[in-house]
Amino acid sequence: MSNYYYILSSLPQLKLDKSLSEEDLDEAWRLIQRNASAEDLKEIAWFWQRNDLYNLLETWQNRFLNYPLRPLRKPYSLKTEDLAASEKDIDILPPLWREFYLEHKEEIMHWSANEMDNRALDYYFDHLALKAAPFISQLFAFEREVRSLMATFNTSLYPSANKDIRYGSTPLHQQLLKGKSSLSEKQKLGQTFLQPLLNALATKDPQAITNAVHQVLWDKADTLASAHYFDRLTLLNYCSKLFLIYRREQLSANQHKPFLGDLLEEALKNINHHD
């Protein structure tokens, strides 16, 4: 059994508006891995398995769509050499992603990057909902809801967006499709995260949207773990925030590298080639 008090009291305090060095983040992650029980690590694995998925998706997009490779999303269990070797030895992949690949190996090379992402994430969320602990399944169900909301709202801004995604009741869905970012008082009280997120989406500013998404996920984790102290739920809450901080710091670092330009250049090549 984990000594939750020892683990949590030894970890650095996390704040959404405070940066931590990669070294500090890595040390926090190593401390959790060293001291958490096998049962706890089994649940925590849902967090880094998704990073493995994102890294694997980018490997497939490089292989099938000629997209440039990007830095691995941390923390992860599959190294760059593992991802590369999985092309010839599928058994290197964890069971969940091995099953997904074998199920779709004949069609995956014909998918767009967006379709690849959506299908794999839906597969992940579906399995997680059935197998993960309640805190994790509820947190990720909420994240899935947020993703659906964003996709629905974006259909009003971007003609190429997926029109089949539906968020919320019919009136709210139609409101979002029209690009309306203001809600009634009843809607604001019923789902307090909606208005701040819609306000951020309306700006079309990637940084503002990222900050808003991270904030609502952070707040949701706190709500799910409320009134819990120094137990497994507190540790899972900490891990959810640790992975958010990892992602935020990595996004910030990547802004100073020309990955977006590389991706756009490759996309234009593919368009010209297919013309």
N, C-alpha and C positions, 0 to 999 in steps of 0.2 A: 504493500500500500504506500502511496506517495506521502511524504511529509510536506503537506501543502504549505504550512506556515514557513518552513525552511526555504522551500523553493520560491514562494512569492515574496518573502521578505528579502531574498537575495537578488531579485531581479530589479533592473532599473525602472523607475517610474516612466510610464508612457503618457505623452500628451500629444494630441493631434496637431497642435500648433508648435511643437518643439521638435527640432531635428536631433537625430542621433547618428553617430558615425556608423559606418558599416561594421566596423570592428565591435562596437558596443552591441549592435543588433545580433551579430554572429555569436558573441559570447552569451547573450541571453538565450539564444536558441540552443546552444551547446549545453548550457546549464539545465535547461528543461529536458533535453534528451538524456542527460546523465542521471537525473534524479527522479523523473516521473516514472510511474509504474508502467508495466507493459500494457495494462488495460487502458490507462490514460493515453499512452502514446498511440494506441490503436485508434482512438477517437481523434486525437490531434493530427493523425495522418491525413484526415480528410482535407486539411488546409494545404499541406505541401503537395498532396497528390494533384490538386488543381494546378499548382505551379508546374508540376511535371506535365500536365495536360497542355498548358499554354506553350511550354517549351517544345513538346512533341508536335503540336499543331504547326509551330513555326518551322520545324524540321520538315514536315510534310509539305508545307507551302513552298519551302525552298526546293524540295525534290520535284514536286508536281507542277508548280507555277513559276519556278525560277525567282521567287522572292529572296532578297538578301537575308541572311541570318542576322538575328539580333542577339544582344546579350541575354543569357539565361535569366529567367525570373527566379529570384532566390526567396526562401530556401528551397532546395530540390533534392531528390534522391537520384535522379538520372543525370549523369554527367554528359558533356558534349560527345565524348567518345561512345558512350552507351547509346545515345540517340542516333548517332551515325551508324553504329553497328546493328541497330535494330532493323535496318533495311534488309539485311541478310539473315539475321537471327531474331525473329519476332519474339522468341521466348525471353529475351532481355527485358521486355516491357512488363510492367505490373499486370496482373490478371485482368483488371478492368479495362485497360487500354488495349491489351492484346485481344480481348474478346471483341471490342469495338472495331478494331482494325480488320480482324478476320471476317466479321460480319459485313463490312463495307469495302473490302479491298478491291472489288471489281469496279466500284463506282466512285470511290473517293478521289481518284486521279482526275475525274471530270468535274468535280465540284469547284465552285468559286471559293475564295478564301472566307468570305462571309458565311456561305453555306456550311463549309467545313467547321468553322467556329461554332455556329448555332447548333448543328447536329451533335457535335461532341459535347458541348456544354449541356444540352438537354439530356443527353445520355448520362452525364455525370450527375446532374441534379436529380434525375429520376431514381438512380441507384442510391444516392445519398439520402433521399427522402425515406427510403425503405429501411436503410441499414444504420444510419448514424444516430447518435444520442439526441434526445429532444432539443437541447440547446443548439446543436449544430444544424439539425434538420430545420428548425424554425428560423434560425438566422439566415441560412441559405435560401429557404423558401421566401423570406423577405427580400433578399438580394435578387432573387429571380423576379419578384414582383416589381422591384425598382427597375430592373432591366426592361421589363415589359412596358412599364410606364414610359420610360425614355424612348423606347422604340415607337410606341404609339404616338407620342408627342412629335417625334422627328418625322413622322409621315407627312405632317403639315409643312415641314421645312424643306424636306428633300424628296423630290418626286420618285427617286429610285428606291426609297425605303420599302421594307416589307409591309404590304397592306393587310396581310392576314393576321398579324399580331394584334391581340385584343387585350386591353387593360380595363378593369373595373366594370361598373354597370354601364348599360347602354347610353344613358345621358352623359356620364363622365367620359366614356369612350369617344362619343361624338364631339364633346367639348375639346378633348385633347387633339382629335383629328383636325379641328379647326384652328389649332395653335393657340387656344386661349390659356393664359397662364394665371388667371384670377379665379378664385374659388368662392363659393358661398360660405357663410359662417358655419353652416352645418357640415360642409365638407372639410373645412379647416379643423373643426373640433373632432370630427370622426377619424381623420388621418393627418395628424399634425405635421408629418414629414412632407406632405404633398406640396404645400405652397413654397417653402424654401427651395425645393428641388425644381419645381416648375419655373420659379424666378431665375434660377441658374441656367436652366435649359434655354430660356428665352434670350439670354445674353449671347448665346452661341460661342461663348468664350470657353475653350477647353479646360483652362485652369480653374475657372469658376465652377464648371460642371464637375470636375474631378473633386474639388474641395467639398462641394455639396453632397456628392455621393458618399464620400468617405465619412462625412459628418453624420449622415442619416444611418449609415451602417454602424458607426461607433456608438451612436445613441441607442440603436436597437439592441446591440450587444449588452449595454448597460441595463436596459430595461429587462431583458431576459435573465440577467444575473442579479437583479436587485435583491437585497436582503440576504445575499450569500457572501460569506467571508471565509477565506482560507479553506476552501473545499474544491472539489473537482470543477464545479461550475465557475468558480473564480479563476481557476487556471485556464479553462477553455476560453473564458472572456478575455484573459490576458493574451492568449495565443491569437485570438481573432484580431486584436489590436496590433499585436506585433507584426502580423502579416500585412495589415494595412500600412503600417509605418514603413516596412520593407518596400512595399509597392510605391508609396509616395516618394521615398528617397531615390528609388531607382528611376522613376519617371522624371524627377528633377535632374538627376545626373544625365539622363539620355537626351534632355533638351539641348545639351551642349555638344551633341554628336550628330553627324549628318545622316542618321538612319532614315528619317522621314524623306529627305531628298533622294536617297538611294531607292526607297520604295516607290516614290512617284516616278522616278526615271525608269525603273523596271516595268512599272505598270504601263507607261507610255510605249515602251518597246513592245510589250505584249499586244497592245491595241493596234499598233502599226503592223505588227507581224500578222495578226488575224485579219486585218483589212486586205 
